Amino acid sequence: MDYQIEVLLEKHDDFTSFLNTKLRVYNDEHSPYHKASREKGYIRPLNLIVTDTQQQWIGGITAEVYWGWVEINKFWFSQEYRGKGIGGQLLAKAEDTAKQMGATKALLTTYDFQARTFYEARGYQVVGEIKDYPPGSSYYTMVKSLV
């Protein structure tokens, strides 16, 4: 045999960097979208920050716009501000801003104990589900057309 398999049970930053580089090269060769996304400024951040009257952060959204999509990465609110309609307003503002930035679709993930029904009420549809992740729960990928 002209190779060997080594099993490591700890983090290995050099090896992770090696794999990331090889995957980037492969994706760039096979997808012009992946290659374009490596250009500075191609992936554009979108952050919506909500503050209270004392200028303390109480919630918000982090997202990125690329490939005609907005990917919502984080969305959270302090408990005392939930159920007041702020989240729906914030999500609509994120979608409207993303549309102005060229997005025609939105993508996010959530767990069933988080906000699936919140997103469904605002037009998002489940396109993928991983059951029992974590055990006893489900993890959803959801999308929405913004046109």
Secondary structure, 3 states (H helix, E strand, C coil): CCCCCCCCCCCCHHHHHHHHHHHHHHHHHHCHHHHHHCCCCCCEEEEEEEECCCCCEEEEEEEEEECCEEEEEEEEECHHHCCCCHHHHHHHHHHHHHHHCCCCEEEEEEECCCCHHHHHCCCCEEEEEEECCCCCCEEEEEEEECC
